[in-house]
Amino acid sequence: MEEQGKNSYGHILKYTSIFGGVQGLIILVGLVRNKFVALLLGASGMGFVSLMTSVQNFASQCTNLGVSFGAVPRLSELYGNNKEPQLLRFVQVVRLWSLIAALLGFLFCIAISPFADTMTFTWGNHQLHYAVLALSVSMLAITGGETAILKATRRLGALAKIQIVTALLSLAISIPLYYYLYHSGVIPVIVLMAFSTMVATMAYSYRCYPLRLNFSKSLLREGAGMIRLGLAFILAAVIGSAAEMLIRAYLNVEGGLEVVGLYNAAYMITLTYAGMVFTAMESDYFPRLSAVNQDVVATNETVNKQMEVSLLLLSPMLVGLLMMLPFLIPLLFSEEFTPVVGMAQLTVLAMFFKVMTLPVAYITLARSLSLSFLLLESAYYVVLVLLVVVGYSWLGLYGTGIAIVAAHVFDYVLINGYAYKMYGYRSSMQVMRYGLIQTSLGLAAFGVSLACSGWPYWTTEAVLVATSTALSLHVLRQKTRLWQSLTARFQNLKSNSRSTKL
């Protein structure tokens, strides 16, 4: 039994590292791009990019019909059972519905452009900007369908390559356009990045499953179940996109584009950093949890082990990020962004609660309880928007940081309380112990940032980072074969080196 436990922890660590590594490379490229964007456009330019992107995401979520999510279960089933003719036919279904979603997205984005302009800007006429975004929304719909095909047919290597290629292309596209066109380059960059992602995805997908379009009514009927399955999840994503758009629109009206740019920089650097671990949950953890979703004991074990590993991996990185933010934000953006350090440090604290919430939230997804998932997500986003409005009116951007922490605490209590009542979820003693210790270290690091400066700050923070890291390494060494594997590999390299010398 102990051996099985070690293998389970090792599996989680392995796949979290693999998917997190790919995400880490993408984040690194993104940080380089953001540095250039910050230098070329400044805070106001980054605010403009943030507003346009939030509207693009909102329009996409409203109209993509859930194809990227709803298509995966059926495609996976056909692929796993080696039903090639039915698989090829359902690929046609997915592509037909993706085209419908693309057309809906194009028309919807044009239709909302006057409303979006009125809501987000108090100066100028930006309807044309929003209308041009319709092209990118259509491309995102096509990309979503092809991505679902690759994911369901286990082309994970292709998906990783696509992510890396498109990240590098975004760097090559954005910097020259921003340099030569300044703010006028924002919309062309968004459209060209959507186009490059679509082309790269189609290139891999069409190689596996060549394009054969069929516009028959029977294909439309076959896709009805796929659309119903994805609808609730898409509604939750729409609410999330709408909340982010409302927050940025409010900050723009109250404080201007510079405030939006500062807010977005602080929020982005924290979420993208933590995303290295969170991405692995969708790729590896969610399928494992779905397989045992009706077994309460197995569900509790799966959730708790995932949360343990996620906490142990992410906590030292969060404490280290909190320490380094006063240095990183001016380095990654510019000196203009220094005032947002306090908000960014508060957002880091929120990630401790997120890592103890997300694995539990997936229980509702694994059980396909779409309405419950929708209501829980809606409650969180409503509270987030209200708290951000109150926080900004009270203490400016620092108040939004407090609001983000408070919203994540609310989400933690809501999700864990709901899972305790409805699914019989029980947090293990290890999870509670590691969560308490690592969160306390994070709070201590934040307290030091308020009380100290100069060498006392850096010395104390370094001790806290070392403590968090040592605890994580000690526990992971006990629970997995990681240390034995690394030692054996080193010994093999050493013996090979000696044999070569002889």
Secondary structure as the mmCIF struct_conf table of DSSP 4:
data_model
#
loop_
_struct_conf.conf_type_id
_struct_conf.id
_struct_conf.beg_label_comp_id
_struct_conf.beg_label_asym_id
_struct_conf.beg_label_seq_id
_struct_conf.end_label_comp_id
_struct_conf.end_label_asym_id
_struct_conf.end_label_seq_id
HELX_RH_AL_P HELX_RH_AL_P1 GLU A 2 THR A 63
BEND BEND1 ASN A 64 ASN A 64
TURN_TY1_P TURN_TY1_P1 LEU A 65 GLY A 66
HELX_RH_AL_P HELX_RH_AL_P2 VAL A 67 GLY A 80
TURN_TY1_P TURN_TY1_P2 ASN A 81 ASN A 82
HELX_RH_AL_P HELX_RH_AL_P3 GLU A 84 THR A 120
BEND BEND2 THR A 122 GLY A 124
HELX_RH_AL_P HELX_RH_AL_P4 GLN A 127 ALA A 152
TURN_TY1_P TURN_TY1_P3 THR A 153 ARG A 154
HELX_RH_AL_P HELX_RH_AL_P5 LEU A 156 LEU A 181
HELX_RH_3T_P HELX_RH_3T_P1 TYR A 182 GLY A 185
HELX_RH_AL_P HELX_RH_AL_P6 VAL A 186 CYS A 208
BEND BEND3 TYR A 209 TYR A 209
HELX_RH_AL_P HELX_RH_AL_P7 LYS A 217 GLU A 222
TURN_TY1_P TURN_TY1_P4 GLY A 223 GLY A 223
HELX_RH_AL_P HELX_RH_AL_P8 ALA A 224 GLY A 255
HELX_RH_AL_P HELX_RH_AL_P9 LEU A 257 ALA A 280
HELX_RH_PI_P HELX_RH_PI_P1 MET A 281 TYR A 285
HELX_RH_AL_P HELX_RH_AL_P10 PHE A 286 ALA A 291
TURN_TY1_P TURN_TY1_P5 VAL A 292 GLN A 294
HELX_RH_AL_P HELX_RH_AL_P11 VAL A 296 LEU A 332
BEND BEND4 PHE A 333 PHE A 333
HELX_RH_3T_P HELX_RH_3T_P2 GLU A 335 VAL A 340
HELX_RH_AL_P HELX_RH_AL_P12 VAL A 341 VAL A 355
TURN_TY1_P TURN_TY1_P6 MET A 356 THR A 357
HELX_RH_AL_P HELX_RH_AL_P13 LEU A 358 ALA A 366
TURN_TY1_P TURN_TY1_P7 ARG A 367 SER A 368
HELX_RH_AL_P HELX_RH_AL_P14 SER A 370 MET A 422
TURN_TY1_P TURN_TY1_P8 TYR A 423 TYR A 423
HELX_RH_AL_P HELX_RH_AL_P15 MET A 429 ALA A 451
HELX_RH_AL_P HELX_RH_AL_P16 GLY A 454 LYS A 479
BEND BEND5 THR A 480 ARG A 481
HELX_RH_AL_P HELX_RH_AL_P17 LEU A 482 LYS A 501
#
